[in-house]
Amino acid sequence: MSGLTEQQGSDIVADFLKQHPETETVEVMLTDLNGILRGKWLPIENIDRVLNGNFKMPLSATAPDIWGRDIPELCAETGDGDGICHPVLSSLKMIPWLERPTAQLLLTMSEEDGTPWGYDPRALLEEVVERYNAKGLRAVTAPELEFYLFLDQRDDQGTPQLPDSRVNGRSQIGGQIFNTDLMHEYADLLHDIRSACLDLELPLDTIVKELSPGQFELNLYHVDNPLLAADNAQLLKRVIKSIAHKHGYIASFMAKPFGQLDGNGMHIHASIIDEQGNNIFDDGTELGSDALRHAIAGLQQTMADTFLMFAPHLNSFRRYRAGSHAPVAPTWGYENRDVSMRVPNGDNKARRIEYRVAGADTNPYLALAGLLAGMLYGIENKLEPTEPAAQGYTEQKASLPRNWYDALDRFEESDYVAQNLGQDFQKAFSAVKHFEQEEFEGNISPLEYDTYLIMS
């Protein structure tokens, strides 16, 4: 229970129920490797089962494919036995958008002997965080999430439909970036999202109209606990999807819904503080410290091996196109948004890395684990980065995996991944992605019929 005793956990739950005696049900949820919440509805009177270690779910619950199917290879290894589910008590909150009084509670999983379960993405992130703690360091992170709002219906071809706007009418040329008048057209929905975040104690900062029609960005405040930051990002996605559905829309974090419009990214701001609360990336200059450069170098050297963690799906790779603000090489630079790693300007004490690689479709726990492990790898080995990119747009020579299959091959064969993120995770994530790739390979797209049926 995140360092709490069973009694402390019981006290937290008792205090919660004193404040919310009307609660009927608690949704208890694990996050799987694809970032999807999977769990059960538990009568609130049975919540003690979670506190005392008597609530179990199959070990395979953290590693189904994107359609929710078991992976035979992984089930055979585990015998599809049960793991012990432990509560993340900071996530125990009432769900504000439901009519019936229902609470939610995130879980993490261990084996029967208490060993953290290697297929659990939250357990993976926790292991990386513990390596920072052992060095007297804390990572400070803040995710930014982009998403599209679509009508809750598709056209005859199955394509999602963007809503019209009073500002742009039916035009899909540009989305009026930063236009606050257009945001007022969605005011009820956006205010409901902010209200839900307040109820759930999610540290929502700004809401921004993004570049494309129907596209928005929501930013979270920096927190010095990466596990909490990932919990916040995971629950923010749930809030956005649920409130959008309540208002008759689909909120989608799909990386590239349209070929001709901008994709959805998840940019992560990250710095590191020591035991005295000092930012180790700050040396009093605009260039930043040796530790900053070492961290950047670590990310450069590990980016290709971990790319699958930031681009986990077939559609993810449609986002990485030259000139699209999505990186295709492990570049970095100062105050430059055309690189993979931007060092923003401003107060030296806030010196940080903005990691611009991940799509919004990524699993927040895996994204933060991959980012923080790469930073620490560079710092521990005192690696040196390439020269920073010059300001302004420069054409990047693609050097990162260009498709889903290459990314999986690189991830699966990586000694770095096995040694720094764990063989169990490497094996499970690879198996899930192989299973999904086989499904796509067995389906013929309409474009293939249109192209080859007559002409071939």
DRENPAKOL-965112 format. One record per residue (C-alpha): residue number from 1; residue in one letter; x, y, z. Coordinates in steps of 0.001 Angstrom, whole numbers, always signed. Layout:
N
[rec NUM, "a", [X, Y, Z]] ...
This chain:
456
[rec 1, "m", [+0, +0, +0]] [rec 2, "s", [+2736, +2415, -1078]] [rec 3, "g", [+4570, +2235, +2243]] [rec 4, "l", [+1446, +2402, +4416]] [rec 5, "t", [+589, -168, +7062]] [rec 6, "e", [-2701, -2047, +6875]] [rec 7, "q", [-3954, +7, +9817]] [rec 8, "q", [-3055, +3275, +8094]] [rec 9, "g", [-4851, +2060, +5011]] [rec 10, "s", [-7911, +1147, +7068]] [rec 11, "d", [-7889, +4606, +8642]] [rec 12, "i", [-7797, +6263, +5201]] [rec 13, "v", [-10724, +4159, +4001]] [rec 14, "a", [-12689, +4769, +7209]] [rec 15, "d", [-12190, +8524, +6846]] [rec 16, "f", [-13261, +8331, +3191]] [rec 17, "l", [-16447, +6431, +4060]] [rec 18, "k", [-17208, +8899, +6849]] [rec 19, "q", [-17139, +11658, +4244]] [rec 20, "h", [-19020, +9569, +1647]] [rec 21, "p", [-21375, +7231, +3542]] [rec 22, "e", [-23625, +6985, +479]] [rec 23, "t", [-20993, +5014, -1482]] [rec 24, "e", [-22379, +1772, -2928]] [rec 25, "t", [-19625, +458, -5168]] [rec 26, "v", [-15903, +882, -5692]] [rec 27, "e", [-14353, +308, -9102]] [rec 28, "v", [-10982, -1356, -8491]] [rec 29, "m", [-8703, -1109, -11510]] [rec 30, "l", [-5314, -2259, -12748]] [rec 31, "t", [-3593, -621, -15707]] [rec 32, "d", [-2549, -3112, -18385]] [rec 33, "l", [+498, -2816, -20649]] [rec 34, "n", [-1560, -971, -23269]] [rec 35, "g", [-2608, +1610, -20694]] [rec 36, "i", [-6182, +321, -20472]] [rec 37, "l", [-7909, +134, -17083]] [rec 38, "r", [-9130, -3365, -16253]] [rec 39, "g", [-10834, -4336, -13020]] [rec 40, "k", [-14054, -5134, -11182]] [rec 41, "w", [-16960, -3535, -9385]] [rec 42, "l", [-16670, -4350, -5693]] [rec 43, "p", [-19416, -3724, -3120]] [rec 44, "i", [-18063, -1034, -834]] [rec 45, "e", [-18540, -3231, +2241]] [rec 46, "n", [-15938, -5608, +758]] [rec 47, "i", [-13195, -3028, +286]] [rec 48, "d", [-11333, -4535, +3256]] [rec 49, "r", [-10434, -7449, +978]] [rec 50, "v", [-8182, -5078, -980]] [rec 51, "l", [-6604, -3697, +2205]] [rec 52, "n", [-5758, -7062, +3752]] [rec 53, "g", [-4334, -8704, +628]] [rec 54, "n", [-7281, -10956, -140]] [rec 55, "f", [-8303, -9356, -3433]] [rec 56, "k", [-6894, -11191, -6430]] [rec 57, "m", [-7010, -10993, -10201]] [rec 58, "p", [-5359, -13168, -12850]] [rec 59, "l", [-1718, -12306, -13453]] [rec 60, "s", [-2641, -12123, -17138]] [rec 61, "a", [-4987, -9177, -16451]] [rec 62, "t", [-2056, -6785, -16912]] [rec 63, "a", [-1088, -8214, -20323]] [rec 64, "p", [-4017, -8793, -22697]] [rec 65, "d", [-3891, -7437, -26239]] [rec 66, "i", [-5518, -4154, -27252]] [rec 67, "w", [-8833, -5983, -27824]] [rec 68, "g", [-8760, -7496, -24319]] [rec 69, "r", [-7837, -11037, -25356]] [rec 70, "d", [-5456, -13247, -23388]] [rec 71, "i", [-2033, -13901, -24895]] [rec 72, "p", [-1723, -17718, -24964]] [rec 73, "e", [+2070, -17641, -24569]] [rec 74, "l", [+1876, -15550, -21396]] [rec 75, "c", [-1033, -17505, -19911]] [rec 76, "a", [+891, -20734, -20446]] [rec 77, "e", [+3857, -19350, -18525]] [rec 78, "t", [+1824, -18227, -15528]] [rec 79, "g", [-749, -21004, -15605]] [rec 80, "d", [-3160, -18066, -15616]] [rec 81, "g", [-2792, -17997, -11853]] [rec 82, "d", [-3784, -15114, -9607]] [rec 83, "g", [-1773, -12188, -8337]] [rec 84, "i", [-2373, -10089, -5240]] [rec 85, "c", [-3838, -6640, -5911]] [rec 86, "h", [-2700, -3800, -3665]] [rec 87, "p", [-4502, -454, -3379]] [rec 88, "v", [-3117, +2916, -4451]] [rec 89, "l", [-4988, +4704, -1682]] [rec 90, "s", [-4259, +8205, -2958]] [rec 91, "s", [-6555, +7354, -5885]] [rec 92, "l", [-9577, +6498, -3692]] [rec 93, "k", [-12088, +9131, -4788]] [rec 94, "m", [-15751, +9404, -5716]] [rec 95, "i", [-16405, +9303, -9468]] [rec 96, "p", [-18075, +12679, -10064]] [rec 97, "w", [-19754, +11993, -13425]] [rec 98, "l", [-21784, +8932, -12355]] [rec 99, "e", [-25311, +9183, -11001]] [rec 100, "r", [-24969, +6262, -8603]] [rec 101, "p", [-22511, +6880, -5717]] [rec 102, "t", [-19428, +5043, -6927]] [rec 103, "a", [-15773, +5326, -5920]] [rec 104, "q", [-12662, +4423, -7871]] [rec 105, "l", [-9420, +2878, -6669]] [rec 106, "l", [-6280, +2116, -8663]] [rec 107, "l", [-4414, -1119, -7984]] [rec 108, "t", [-955, -2534, -8471]] [rec 109, "m", [-111, -6229, -8548]] [rec 110, "s", [+2388, -8562, -6902]] [rec 111, "e", [+2968, -12296, -6926]] [rec 112, "e", [+1832, -14382, -3948]] [rec 113, "d", [+5178, -13914, -2196]] [rec 114, "g", [+4984, -10122, -2479]] [rec 115, "t", [+7369, -9775, -5439]] [rec 116, "p", [+6190, -6942, -7720]] [rec 117, "w", [+4593, -8435, -10815]] [rec 118, "g", [+6880, -7924, -13800]] [rec 119, "y", [+4021, -7409, -16260]] [rec 120, "d", [+2468, -4576, -14220]] [rec 121, "p", [+3428, -1187, -15746]] [rec 122, "r", [+2967, +645, -12446]] [rec 123, "a", [+5261, -1822, -10692]] [rec 124, "l", [+7830, -1248, -13441]] [rec 125, "l", [+7747, +2516, -12891]] [rec 126, "e", [+8007, +2001, -9138]] [rec 127, "e", [+11228, +3, -9593]] [rec 128, "v", [+12750, +2846, -11640]] [rec 129, "v", [+11668, +5387, -9004]] [rec 130, "e", [+13310, +3283, -6270]] [rec 131, "r", [+16618, +3522, -8142]] [rec 132, "y", [+16336, +7304, -7977]] [rec 133, "n", [+15455, +7143, -4283]] [rec 134, "a", [+18535, +5029, -3581]] [rec 135, "k", [+20670, +7878, -4937]] [rec 136, "g", [+18830, +10529, -2938]] [rec 137, "l", [+17144, +11868, -6072]] [rec 138, "r", [+13542, +12628, -6994]] [rec 139, "a", [+12257, +13134, -10512]] [rec 140, "v", [+9842, +16014, -11082]] [rec 141, "t", [+7532, +15449, -14047]] [rec 142, "a", [+4539, +16995, -15762]] [rec 143, "p", [+2723, +15380, -18720]] [rec 144, "e", [+842, +17322, -21399]] [rec 145, "l", [-1934, +15434, -23205]] [rec 146, "e", [-3401, +16190, -26634]] [rec 147, "f", [-6691, +14726, -27832]] [rec 148, "y", [-9429, +15140, -30439]] [rec 149, "l", [-13142, +15571, -29893]] [rec 150, "f", [-15251, +13718, -32452]] [rec 151, "l", [-18973, +13360, -32971]] [rec 152, "d", [-20251, +10149, -31382]] [rec 153, "q", [-20864, +8609, -34814]] [rec 154, "r", [-18763, +7728, -37838]] [rec 155, "d", [-19410, +8183, -41556]] [rec 156, "d", [-20245, +5365, -43990]] [rec 157, "q", [-16555, +4509, -44332]] [rec 158, "g", [-16053, +4260, -40582]] [rec 159, "t", [-14081, +7509, -40435]] [rec 160, "p", [-14533, +9655, -37319]] [rec 161, "q", [-16319, +12960, -37850]] [rec 162, "l", [-15085, +16293, -36555]] [rec 163, "p", [-17713, +18624, -35093]] [rec 164, "d", [-18513, +21856, -36916]] [rec 165, "s", [-17769, +25109, -35161]] [rec 166, "r", [-19318, +28556, -35314]] [rec 167, "v", [-15834, +30019, -35798]] [rec 168, "n", [-14755, +27714, -38642]] [rec 169, "g", [-18075, +26302, -39865]] [rec 170, "r", [-17423, +22976, -41587]] [rec 171, "s", [-13909, +23940, -42601]] [rec 172, "q", [-11200, +21505, -41563]] [rec 173, "i", [-8382, +23838, -42625]] [rec 174, "g", [-6712, +24750, -39375]] [rec 175, "g", [-8172, +24486, -35928]] [rec 176, "q", [-7740, +28074, -34729]] [rec 177, "i", [-4898, +27360, -32315]] [rec 178, "f", [-5114, +29275, -28991]] [rec 179, "n", [-8531, +30663, -30001]] [rec 180, "t", [-10410, +31246, -26745]] [rec 181, "d", [-13631, +32185, -28564]] [rec 182, "l", [-13752, +28723, -30101]] [rec 183, "m", [-13140, +27163, -26670]] [rec 184, "h", [-16322, +28844, -25425]] [rec 185, "e", [-18254, +26646, -27865]] [rec 186, "y", [-17141, +23703, -25692]] [rec 187, "a", [-17311, +25611, -22415]] [rec 188, "d", [-19735, +23275, -20643]] [rec 189, "l", [-17635, +20219, -21472]] [rec 190, "l", [-14307, +21864, -20582]] [rec 191, "h", [-15638, +23268, -17301]] [rec 192, "d", [-17017, +19822, -16417]] [rec 193, "i", [-13563, +18364, -17017]] [rec 194, "r", [-11989, +20956, -14736]] [rec 195, "s", [-14640, +20363, -12060]] [rec 196, "a", [-14081, +16601, -12208]] [rec 197, "c", [-10328, +17152, -11865]] [rec 198, "l", [-10932, +19268, -8767]] [rec 199, "d", [-13106, +16533, -7266]] [rec 200, "l", [-10457, +13907, -8007]] [rec 201, "e", [-7595, +16170, -6872]] [rec 202, "l", [-5943, +15966, -10284]] [rec 203, "p", [-3606, +18974, -10644]] [rec 204, "l", [-4937, +20313, -13935]] [rec 205, "d", [-3179, +23456, -15135]] [rec 206, "t", [-3997, +24932, -18552]] [rec 207, "i", [-6549, +23980, -21194]] [rec 208, "v", [-5472, +24912, -24715]] [rec 209, "k", [-7091, +24862, -28150]] [rec 210, "e", [-4610, +22960, -30264]] [rec 211, "l", [-3582, +23204, -33915]] [rec 212, "s", [-6185, +21025, -35658]] [rec 213, "p", [-10006, +21193, -35724]] [rec 214, "g", [-11492, +19534, -32645]] [rec 215, "q", [-8061, +19172, -31020]] [rec 216, "f", [-7219, +20288, -27465]] [rec 217, "e", [-4373, +19994, -24984]] [rec 218, "l", [-4598, +19670, -21196]] [rec 219, "n", [-1542, +20160, -19003]] [rec 220, "l", [-845, +18875, -15513]] [rec 221, "y", [+1229, +20651, -12876]] [rec 222, "h", [+4710, +19356, -12021]] [rec 223, "v", [+4833, +16879, -9120]] [rec 224, "d", [+7908, +15314, -7502]] [rec 225, "n", [+6471, +11791, -7400]] [rec 226, "p", [+6520, +10039, -10816]] [rec 227, "l", [+4060, +7377, -9644]] [rec 228, "l", [+1573, +10088, -8713]] [rec 229, "a", [+2280, +11892, -12001]] [rec 230, "a", [+1501, +8716, -13965]] [rec 231, "d", [-1628, +8058, -11867]] [rec 232, "n", [-2726, +11636, -12585]] [rec 233, "a", [-2186, +11257, -16334]] [rec 234, "q", [-3996, +7914, -16418]] [rec 235, "l", [-6973, +9277, -14494]] [rec 236, "l", [-7024, +12508, -16528]] [rec 237, "k", [-7471, +10453, -19690]] [rec 238, "r", [-10375, +8688, -18007]] [rec 239, "v", [-11932, +12002, -16976]] [rec 240, "i", [-11646, +13433, -20493]] [rec 241, "k", [-13138, +10347, -22153]] [rec 242, "s", [-15975, +10032, -19636]] [rec 243, "i", [-16990, +13702, -19628]] [rec 244, "a", [-16813, +13836, -23431]] [rec 245, "h", [-19108, +10804, -23631]] [rec 246, "k", [-21534, +12482, -21234]] [rec 247, "h", [-21664, +15466, -23614]] [rec 248, "g", [-22191, +13318, -26709]] [rec 249, "y", [-18608, +13287, -28027]] [rec 250, "i", [-15794, +10801, -28423]] [rec 251, "a", [-12513, +11995, -26899]] [rec 252, "s", [-9686, +10197, -28691]] [rec 253, "f", [-6005, +9961, -27804]] [rec 254, "m", [-5293, +8060, -31028]] [rec 255, "a", [-1868, +9199, -32196]] [rec 256, "k", [-2845, +10069, -35786]] [rec 257, "p", [-6577, +9965, -36549]] [rec 258, "f", [-6143, +11731, -39919]] [rec 259, "g", [-3220, +11656, -42318]] [rec 260, "q", [-3567, +15332, -43223]] [rec 261, "l", [-4017, +16734, -39698]] [rec 262, "d", [-1709, +16936, -36700]] [rec 263, "g", [-1356, +13942, -34409]] [rec 264, "n", [-1801, +13708, -30645]] [rec 265, "g", [+1329, +13780, -28517]] [rec 266, "m", [+2097, +13414, -24843]] [rec 267, "h", [+4985, +15735, -24034]] [rec 268, "i", [+6626, +15186, -20650]] [rec 269, "h", [+8576, +17844, -18745]] [rec 270, "a", [+11186, +16332, -16428]] [rec 271, "s", [+13846, +17528, -14010]] [rec 272, "i", [+15600, +15964, -11014]] [rec 273, "i", [+16024, +17330, -7489]] [rec 274, "d", [+18479, +16224, -4813]] [rec 275, "e", [+17944, +15698, -1074]] [rec 276, "q", [+18328, +19431, -443]] [rec 277, "g", [+15639, +20249, -2996]] [rec 278, "n", [+18078, +21592, -5580]] [rec 279, "n", [+17475, +21020, -9289]] [rec 280, "i", [+20548, +19105, -10457]] [rec 281, "f", [+19995, +20363, -14025]] [rec 282, "d", [+20633, +23939, -12855]] [rec 283, "d", [+24196, +25234, -12593]] [rec 284, "g", [+23236, +28896, -12669]] [rec 285, "t", [+23693, +29251, -16426]] [rec 286, "e", [+21288, +29135, -19365]] [rec 287, "l", [+23081, +26053, -20726]] [rec 288, "g", [+22406, +23932, -17655]] [rec 289, "s", [+24594, +21484, -15761]] [rec 290, "d", [+26677, +18463, -16684]] [rec 291, "a", [+23864, +16312, -15244]] [rec 292, "l", [+21435, +17847, -17753]] [rec 293, "r", [+23705, +16960, -20655]] [rec 294, "h", [+24333, +13451, -19288]] [rec 295, "a", [+20565, +12871, -18982]] [rec 296, "i", [+20006, +14045, -22550]] [rec 297, "a", [+22791, +11769, -23773]] [rec 298, "g", [+21237, +8821, -21959]] [rec 299, "l", [+17946, +9469, -23688]] [rec 300, "q", [+19685, +9807, -27046]] [rec 301, "q", [+21438, +6473, -26661]] [rec 302, "t", [+18376, +4567, -25423]] [rec 303, "m", [+15623, +6190, -27497]] [rec 304, "a", [+15630, +3686, -30343]] [rec 305, "d", [+15628, +686, -27966]] [rec 306, "t", [+12656, +2042, -25981]] [rec 307, "f", [+10788, +3646, -28881]] [rec 308, "l", [+8047, +998, -28715]] [rec 309, "m", [+7166, +2225, -25213]] [rec 310, "f", [+6398, +5691, -26628]] [rec 311, "a", [+4858, +4485, -29897]] [rec 312, "p", [+3125, +1215, -28970]] [rec 313, "h", [+565, +807, -31780]] [rec 314, "l", [+344, +453, -35539]] [rec 315, "n", [-1230, +3909, -35832]] [rec 316, "s", [+1425, +5471, -33587]] [rec 317, "f", [+3959, +5558, -36406]] [rec 318, "r", [+1777, +7641, -38708]] [rec 319, "r", [+2546, +10564, -36406]] [rec 320, "y", [+6295, +10582, -37096]] [rec 321, "r", [+6623, +12506, -40330]] [rec 322, "a", [+9144, +15200, -41184]] [rec 323, "g", [+7757, +18682, -40558]] [rec 324, "s", [+4946, +17410, -38312]] [rec 325, "h", [+6402, +18483, -34938]] [rec 326, "a", [+6890, +14788, -34124]] [rec 327, "p", [+10555, +13741, -33880]] [rec 328, "v", [+12158, +11199, -36187]] [rec 329, "a", [+15680, +11369, -34691]] [rec 330, "p", [+17114, +11636, -31143]] [rec 331, "t", [+17874, +15348, -31462]] [rec 332, "w", [+17907, +18005, -28749]] [rec 333, "g", [+18188, +21746, -28464]] [rec 334, "y", [+17481, +24868, -26463]] [rec 335, "e", [+14018, +26408, -26931]] [rec 336, "n", [+13392, +24418, -30114]] [rec 337, "r", [+10177, +22494, -30735]] [rec 338, "d", [+11485, +20618, -33780]] [rec 339, "v", [+13664, +18277, -31702]] [rec 340, "s", [+12988, +15209, -29573]] [rec 341, "m", [+14242, +16875, -26386]] [rec 342, "r", [+13679, +20581, -25879]] [rec 343, "v", [+15348, +22500, -23050]] [rec 344, "p", [+12916, +25363, -22383]] [rec 345, "n", [+14228, +28812, -21514]] [rec 346, "g", [+13190, +30741, -18403]] [rec 347, "d", [+14258, +30626, -14774]] [rec 348, "n", [+17467, +28600, -14397]] [rec 349, "k", [+16056, +26965, -11264]] [rec 350, "a", [+13354, +25402, -13455]] [rec 351, "r", [+15826, +23963, -15990]] [rec 352, "r", [+14286, +20812, -17398]] [rec 353, "i", [+13884, +18537, -20409]] [rec 354, "e", [+10683, +18499, -22439]] [rec 355, "y", [+10558, +15003, -23913]] [rec 356, "r", [+8504, +15275, -27122]] [rec 357, "v", [+8648, +11678, -28358]] [rec 358, "a", [+5563, +9978, -26901]] [rec 359, "g", [+2192, +9858, -28587]] [rec 360, "a", [-922, +10467, -26512]] [rec 361, "d", [-1778, +6790, -27090]] [rec 362, "t", [+1103, +5653, -24908]] [rec 363, "n", [+783, +4119, -21444]] [rec 364, "p", [+1740, +6903, -18971]] [rec 365, "y", [+3503, +4450, -16646]] [rec 366, "l", [+5636, +3026, -19446]] [rec 367, "a", [+6379, +6479, -20864]] [rec 368, "l", [+7637, +7751, -17523]] [rec 369, "a", [+9570, +4541, -16820]] [rec 370, "g", [+11291, +4717, -20205]] [rec 371, "l", [+12072, +8421, -19831]] [rec 372, "l", [+13403, +8245, -16264]] [rec 373, "a", [+15442, +5088, -16868]] [rec 374, "g", [+17117, +6703, -19877]] [rec 375, "m", [+17934, +9885, -17945]] [rec 376, "l", [+19444, +7910, -15061]] [rec 377, "y", [+21436, +5722, -17469]] [rec 378, "g", [+23087, +8809, -18920]] [rec 379, "i", [+23817, +10334, -15511]] [rec 380, "e", [+25271, +7118, -14072]] [rec 381, "n", [+27535, +6595, -17077]] [rec 382, "k", [+28380, +10306, -17557]] [rec 383, "l", [+27452, +10116, -21234]] [rec 384, "e", [+27932, +13101, -23534]] [rec 385, "p", [+25257, +14224, -26015]] [rec 386, "t", [+25664, +15437, -29566]] [rec 387, "e", [+25814, +19167, -30198]] [rec 388, "p", [+22424, +20872, -29688]] [rec 389, "a", [+20408, +21683, -32777]] [rec 390, "a", [+20417, +25293, -33915]] [rec 391, "q", [+17287, +27319, -33297]] [rec 392, "g", [+14716, +27221, -36068]] [rec 393, "y", [+13519, +24326, -38201]] [rec 394, "t", [+16102, +21953, -39618]] [rec 395, "e", [+15277, +18843, -41618]] [rec 396, "q", [+15971, +15757, -39498]] [rec 397, "k", [+17546, +12663, -40942]] [rec 398, "a", [+15323, +9833, -39696]] [rec 399, "s", [+17227, +7422, -37466]] [rec 400, "l", [+14565, +6131, -35082]] [rec 401, "p", [+12500, +3034, -35965]] [rec 402, "r", [+10236, +3973, -38863]] [rec 403, "n", [+7489, +1420, -38271]] [rec 404, "w", [+5886, -756, -35615]] [rec 405, "y", [+7745, -3898, -36674]] [rec 406, "d", [+11204, -2345, -36555]] [rec 407, "a", [+10450, -812, -33157]] [rec 408, "l", [+9389, -4185, -31759]] [rec 409, "d", [+12498, -5886, -33134]] [rec 410, "r", [+14736, -3254, -31556]] [rec 411, "f", [+12916, -3440, -28207]] [rec 412, "e", [+12822, -7233, -28082]] [rec 413, "e", [+16540, -7628, -28836]] [rec 414, "s", [+17752, -4811, -26572]] [rec 415, "d", [+20220, -5659, -23811]] [rec 416, "y", [+19577, -2187, -22395]] [rec 417, "v", [+15847, -2907, -21982]] [rec 418, "a", [+16491, -6292, -20371]] [rec 419, "q", [+19029, -4895, -17902]] [rec 420, "n", [+17356, -1578, -17039]] [rec 421, "l", [+13635, -2290, -17397]] [rec 422, "g", [+13517, -6008, -16753]] [rec 423, "q", [+13344, -9205, -18758]] [rec 424, "d", [+9815, -9994, -17580]] [rec 425, "f", [+8502, -6692, -18886]] [rec 426, "q", [+10470, -7030, -22113]] [rec 427, "k", [+9080, -10524, -22708]] [rec 428, "a", [+5465, -9638, -21882]] [rec 429, "f", [+5292, -6395, -23873]] [rec 430, "s", [+6931, -8081, -26860]] [rec 431, "a", [+4459, -10973, -26735]] [rec 432, "v", [+1482, -8600, -26608]] [rec 433, "k", [+2748, -6608, -29594]] [rec 434, "h", [+3528, -9730, -31653]] [rec 435, "f", [-6, -10980, -31030]] [rec 436, "e", [-1497, -7664, -32156]] [rec 437, "q", [+702, -7488, -35241]] [rec 438, "e", [-454, -10935, -36330]] [rec 439, "e", [-4071, -9746, -36142]] [rec 440, "f", [-3415, -6733, -38349]] [rec 441, "e", [-1422, -8829, -40799]] [rec 442, "g", [-4447, -11097, -41262]] [rec 443, "n", [-6836, -8274, -42215]] [rec 444, "i", [-7098, -6686, -45661]] [rec 445, "s", [-7741, -2935, -45745]] [rec 446, "p", [-10296, -1246, -48042]] [rec 447, "l", [-7418, +666, -49624]] [rec 448, "e", [-5827, -2603, -50742]] [rec 449, "y", [-9045, -3656, -52496]] [rec 450, "d", [-9394, -236, -54113]] [rec 451, "t", [-5794, -385, -55305]] [rec 452, "y", [-5279, -3992, -56389]] [rec 453, "l", [-8631, -5703, -56990]] [rec 454, "i", [-8964, -4514, -60601]] [rec 455, "m", [-5512, -3165, -61497]] [rec 456, "s", [-3348, -6062, -60373]] 
